[in-house]
Amino acid sequence: MALSETVRARKVFVHPVVLFSIVDGFERRSEDAKRVIGTLLGTVDKTSVEIRSSFGVPHNESEDEVAVELEYAKSMFDLHKKSHPNDEIVGWYATGSDVTVHSLLIHEYYSREANIPVHVTVDTTLKGSRMGIRAYQSASERLLEMLGTVVAYVDDVLDLLMIVYLSGLCKAQISLGEKLATVL
């Protein structure tokens, strides 16, 4: 069942095999890669997301751009779907603890594949002898709705301000006209 656009999951369950897969991908990455990314697969209901599987997605990142092999991701999902027909794309993962500008671009892609994708970050630096794992969900749909409300409000306020301004301008012109009439 697909997650409604207005409902965000309150809990994200990650199966251990997913974490092992992410760490394995990180350990096998090329020397020039700073992080690895991939697709998260599982199921979604009204209150939770269950992440049961994942696969890495090849990509290249530089300071200026990110290039993700989307065809590879689609092919891998199609193969996974043959053996797990109930699984769907529920989001994506990245190693590291930061959400970067490139993360936003990648998230945009996954937003087309899942209604409200989960973004999981796995900090593989083991700070404090722990692996930091965080799950995020975008609130962009709600933000767009709120932005639309704010824009409508601002339009109304601008209309009222324009009326007040024009009213004041008319009063000033009438007053000026009256003063000119008395002078002449």
C-alpha positions in Angstrom: 0.0 0.0 0.0 1.5 3.4 -1.0 1.9 6.1 1.6 -0.6 8.9 1.2 1.0 12.2 0.3 -0.3 13.8 3.4 0.7 11.1 5.9 4.3 10.7 7.1 5.5 7.5 8.8 6.2 7.8 12.5 8.4 4.8 12.7 11.1 3.4 10.4 12.1 -0.2 10.9 15.4 -1.2 9.3 16.3 -4.9 9.0 19.9 -5.7 10.0 20.7 -7.1 6.6 20.1 -3.7 5.1 22.7 -2.2 7.5 25.2 -4.9 6.6 24.6 -4.3 2.9 25.2 -0.5 3.3 28.4 -1.0 5.3 29.7 -3.7 2.8 29.1 -1.2 0.0 31.0 1.5 1.9 33.9 -0.8 2.5 34.0 -1.9 -1.2 33.7 1.6 -2.6 36.3 3.0 -5.0 39.1 5.0 -3.4 38.0 8.3 -4.8 34.4 8.0 -3.5 33.5 9.8 -0.3 30.2 8.0 0.2 27.9 5.4 -1.2 24.2 5.7 -2.0 21.5 3.2 -2.8 17.8 2.4 -2.9 15.8 1.2 0.1 13.1 -1.4 -0.5 10.2 -2.6 1.7 6.7 -1.8 2.6 4.8 1.2 3.9 1.6 1.5 6.0 -0.1 4.5 7.6 2.2 4.6 10.6 5.5 3.0 9.6 8.0 2.1 7.0 9.7 -1.3 7.0 13.0 -1.4 5.1 13.7 -5.1 4.3 16.3 -4.8 1.5 18.6 -2.4 -0.3 21.0 -2.2 -3.2 23.8 0.3 -3.9 23.5 2.6 -6.9 26.7 3.7 -8.7 27.2 7.5 -8.8 29.9 10.1 -9.2 30.1 13.2 -7.1 32.2 16.3 -7.4 32.0 19.7 -5.8 29.7 21.0 -8.6 27.6 18.0 -9.6 26.3 14.6 -8.9 25.6 11.9 -11.6 23.5 8.9 -10.5 23.1 5.8 -12.8 19.3 5.8 -12.8 19.0 3.1 -15.4 21.0 0.8 -13.2 18.7 1.6 -10.2 15.6 0.9 -12.3 17.0 -2.4 -13.6 17.9 -3.6 -10.1 14.5 -2.7 -8.8 12.8 -4.6 -11.6 14.9 -7.7 -10.8 14.1 -7.3 -7.1 10.4 -7.0 -7.8 10.4 -10.4 -9.5 11.4 -12.2 -6.3 9.7 -9.8 -3.9 6.5 -8.5 -5.6 5.2 -6.8 -2.5 8.2 -4.6 -2.0 8.3 -1.1 -3.3 10.9 1.7 -3.3 10.5 3.4 0.1 13.5 5.7 -0.1 17.3 5.8 -0.3 20.4 5.8 1.8 23.7 7.5 1.9 26.8 6.9 4.1 27.9 9.9 6.2 26.1 12.0 8.7 25.4 15.1 6.6 22.5 15.9 4.3 24.2 17.8 1.4 23.1 19.9 -1.5 23.7 16.8 -3.7 21.4 14.9 -1.3 18.6 17.2 -2.2 19.1 16.4 -5.9 19.1 12.7 -5.3 16.0 13.0 -3.0 14.2 14.7 -5.9 14.6 11.5 -8.0 13.4 9.3 -5.2 10.4 11.6 -4.6 9.2 10.5 -8.1 9.7 6.8 -7.2 8.0 6.9 -3.7 5.3 9.3 -2.4 7.2 10.4 0.7 10.7 8.7 0.5 12.7 7.9 3.6 16.3 9.1 3.5 18.5 7.1 5.8 22.0 8.3 6.7 24.6 5.8 8.1 27.6 7.4 9.7 30.4 4.8 9.1 33.0 6.8 11.1 32.0 5.0 14.3 32.3 8.2 16.4 32.1 7.2 20.1 32.2 3.5 19.1 28.7 3.8 17.6 27.3 3.8 14.1 25.0 6.8 13.8 21.8 6.0 11.8 19.2 8.6 11.1 16.0 8.5 9.0 14.5 11.6 7.5 11.3 12.1 5.6 10.6 15.1 3.4 8.0 17.6 4.5 8.2 19.3 1.1 4.5 18.5 0.2 3.3 20.1 3.4 5.8 23.0 2.9 4.4 23.6 -0.6 0.9 23.6 0.7 1.9 26.1 3.5 3.8 28.2 0.9 0.6 28.3 -1.2 -1.3 29.6 1.8 1.3 32.2 2.6 1.4 33.4 -1.1 -2.4 33.7 -1.1 -2.3 35.7 2.1 0.5 38.0 0.8 -1.6 38.6 -2.4 -4.6 39.6 -0.2 -2.4 41.9 1.9 -0.9 43.4 -1.2 -4.3 44.0 -2.6 -5.4 45.8 0.6 -2.2 47.8 0.7 -2.7 48.9 -2.8 -6.3 50.0 -2.0 -5.0 51.9 1.1 -2.2 53.5 -1.0 -4.6 54.5 -3.8 -7.1 55.8 -1.3 -4.4 57.9 0.3 -3.2 59.1 -3.1 -6.7 60.2 -4.1 -7.2 62.1 -0.8 -3.8 63.8 -1.4 -4.8 64.8 -4.9 -8.2 66.1 -3.7 -6.5 68.1 -1.0 -4.0 69.5 -3.4 -6.8 70.3 -5.9 -8.7 72.2 -3.1 -5.6 74.2 -2.1 -4.8 75.1 -5.7 -8.4 76.2 -6.2 -8.2 78.5 -3.2 -4.9 80.0 -4.4 -6.1 80.7 -7.9 
